[in-house]
Amino acid sequence: MKISPYRIQKAIGRFCFGLYCSFSYIFLLSPILVVIGTSLNGPTENVEASFKFPPDSLSLYWYTQIPEGQLEALLLSFVLATVASLFGCLLGVPAALGLVRSNVPGKALISAIFRAPLQIPAIVTGIAFLQLFYWIGDMTGFYWQGSLLGLALGHIFIATPYVVGTVTAILQRFDTRLEEAAVIHGATPRRAFFRVTLPVIMPGVYAGALYAFMVSFSDVPVAIFLSAPGFVTYPVEIFFALENDFEPSLMASATLVIIICLGLLLLVQKVIGLDALLKVGGSRGVG
């Protein structure tokens, strides 16, 4: 039986595509698997020998050796990222509505200002907030650096543009006739917003909140300027730990973060659906 060239070409294309996808997954997942596998290695007389993959023996020993400071920093980072994503939404949603629907003079400039945190190097942002807090401290006697308030303000600054961008992407495709129909049927503008507009733009709000959470949680340059001894975020704590003493417990600590993040992604998939977030994320932009 003669096989047509079209079928041969199609089979080769499928094989190449499968090979490409397999290589991509291996490339992306290999570092994570190495970290998890190394964290499960049992204790040895030579600490450096514990950094081995695949592990000689499976053990949870290094999980019991995670310093208390890292766990406290991890909790602080989750609290800080939650605060940044929450206030990023409270500021970003009205800002996106104003950018899309208003006709105020200088709209392009306002849009550029909201994009500024994405374009300014994070280390410059950290220095700027540090100088601002010193100036406020000299004026009032209360120095915000090294406090939850100071860290939160810095992270809200860098996280809000992501919410503005994702909500703007939804609003630019929003059919305003839905709101008009609600008003015609007796709904007040406020009720029309909460019953019609907000449910439609919620995928953008969720996506922006997720981006804001990830940016805040993984930030180092801003947090390293606004932290204080005994009050540091998890990425900064890991950064200092790598500088001072690289121990296998770091692998266990990193594995905990991986598991928690995967759990959050599964929760988002269950409650919201990642497909909606990815569609919004692909068209993200401000103004």
N, C-alpha and C positions, 0 to 999 in steps of 0.2 A: 504494500500500500504506500503510495507516494504522499509524502507530507509536503504541504504547500509552504513556500518560502515565508508567507505571512505568519503562519503558525510558528515557524522556527524563530522568526524575528520577535514575535510576541513572547515566546518562551524565554529567549535570551534577555529580553527587556525585563521580564518579571524576575529572572534570576539576578540580574545586575541590580535591580531595585531592592530586592531582598537582601543582597550582600551589602549594599550601601546602608540600608536601615540597620542591619545587624552590626556593622562597624560603628555606626553612630551611637547605638545603644551601649555597645561595649566601651566606646571612648568616654561617654558621659557617666556611666555607672561604675566603671572600674575604680576610680579614686574612692568612691563611697564604699564599695565592697572591701577595699583594702583597709580603710579606716575601721570599719566594723569588725573585720576579721582580726586585725591587730589588737583591737580592744579586748578580744576574747582570749588572748594568749595568757597562759598562766605565769605566775611569778618565777623569776630565775635569780640565781646569785648575781649575775651581771645584769644590771638594769637595761643596758643597751641591747642585750640579747632578747629582751621582751618585745622589741620592735621587729617582729618577724611575721611574714605572711607567706603561705598559710600558717596558722598557729600550730605549734607542736601539741598543745593540749588545750582543751576548752575550759575556761574558767571565768568567773565574774569578779575575780580578785580586784582588778584595777577599778571596777565600779565602786568598790568600798573605799578606795583611796582617793576619790575625787575630793579636792579641798573644799571646805565649807564656803570659802570666799567665792569660788566659781559658781556654786549653787545659788548663793545670794545674788551674784552678778547676773545669773541667768534669770532669776525671778525679776530683778530690776529691769532687765531688758524687755521681758514680756510685758510688764506693767507699762513701761515707757512707750513701747511700740503700740500697745492698745490705746493709750492716751493720745499718741500722735495720729493714729488712724481715725479715732473718734473726732478729735477737734479738726483734723484735716477735712473730714466730711462736713462738719458744721460750717467751716469757712469756705470749702471748695464748691459745694453745691450752689449756694447763693451767688458766688463769684461766677460760676459757669453760666447760670441763668442771666446774670447781668451782661456777660460778654456776648452771649448769643442773641439776646432779645432787646438789649438797650441800644439807643442811638446817641449815647453821650459823646461829646467831643473828646478826642484823644483816646478813642477806644483801642486803637492799635498799640498805643504806648502802654495802656493799662494791661493789655494782653501780654506785651513784652515783659512787663514787671512781674506778672505771674509766672512767666517762663524763666525768669532770672535765676531762681535757685537751681534749675537744671543745668544752667550754663556756667554758673560761677563754680570754680573748684571748691570741693567740700572743705579743704584745709583753709581756704580764704574765708569761708563762712564761719568756721570755728574760731579763727582769729578775730573776725569782726564781732561775733557775739561775746567773746571774752573781753574785748575792749569796751563794748557797750555795757557789760555787767560791771566792769571796774568803774566806769563813769557813773553808773547808777549807784554803785556802792559808795563812791566818794560823795555823792549828792545826798543820799538817804541814810547811809550807814549800814545798809543791808546788801551784801554781795550775793548775787544769784548764782555765780559759778559754784559748782560742787553741790547743788541742790536739785531736787526733782523738778522744781519749777524752771530752773535754768536749762536743764537738759530737755525738758518737754518743749520749751519755747524754740530751742534750736532744732529739734526734730520735727516739730510742727511746720517750721519754716521750709525744711527740705522735703517734707512729705506732702504738703498741700497741693503743689502743682500736679501731682499724679492724679489726685481726685478731680481737679479742674479739667485736666486733659480728657479723662475717660468720660466724665459727665458731659463735657462739651461735645464729644464725638456722638453721643446719643442724642443730645438736644438738636444738633444740626440736621438730624434725620427725622426729628419728631414732627408728626402731623398735628399742627395747631388746631385743625378742624375738630379734633377730639375734645379739646378744651372748650371750643365754641359751642359744640353740641351739648356739653354738660351745662354751660351757662344758660343756653336757650331753654333747657329743661328745668331751670330753677336753681341750679347750684351756684353758690357764691364763689368768687374767685379763689378764696382760701380753700373751700371744699373741693373745687375743681382741681386745685393743685394736689391736694392730699389723696384724692380718690382717682384721679386720671393721670396727671403728669408724673407724680412721684413713683407710682408702680411701674410706669414705662421706663423711667430712667434708673430704676433700682439696679439693673445689671451693671450700669456704669458706676454707680455708687459703691457696689460690692467690689468691683474690680479696682476702683481707686483706693478703697480701704485696704484691700489686699496688697496692692503695690506699696502703699504708705507704710503698712505694717512691716513688709520685708525690708524696705529702705531704712526704716528706723532701727529695726532689729540688727541689721548687719552693719550699721554705720560705725566707723572708727574715727575718721578725721575730726568730725564735730565733737563727738563724745570725749575724745582724748583731751581736748582743750577745756571742756566744761565739767569734767569729772573731778573728783577729789580723792585722796587716799581713803580707802575703806568705803568709797561710794563710786564704783565704776560699773560700766555696763559689761556684758559678757564678752563681746568682741575685744574690748580694751583689756579685760582681764586675761584673755587668751593671748593677746599680743604681748603683754608683759611677761606672761608665763613662758612663752617661747623665747623671749630674750634672756630670761634668767636661768631656767632649768627645764629642759624638754623631757618630760616624764610620760610613761605609758598611760597614766591617768588622764592625760589630755585627750587621748584617743577615745577613752570611755566617755569623757565629758562631751566630746564632739558627736559620738554615737547617740547619746541621749538627745542632743539637739536635732539630729537627723530624724530620729524616731518621732519626736514631738512635732516637727515640721511636716512629716509625712502624715501624721495623725490629723493635723490641721487641714492639710490638702484633702484628705479623705472626707473630713467633715464638710468642707466647702463643696466638694463634689456631691455629697449626699444632700445638703440643704439647698445649694444654689445651682450647682452644675458648672463644671469647668468650661464646657463648650460656650456658654454665654459669656464667661469672663474672657476667654481667648478671642472671641469675636470682637469684643469691645477693645481688648488690649491691642489687637492688630490695627485698629484704626485710631489709636490714641493720639491726641494732639490738642494744643491750646490755641483757640482763636482762629 
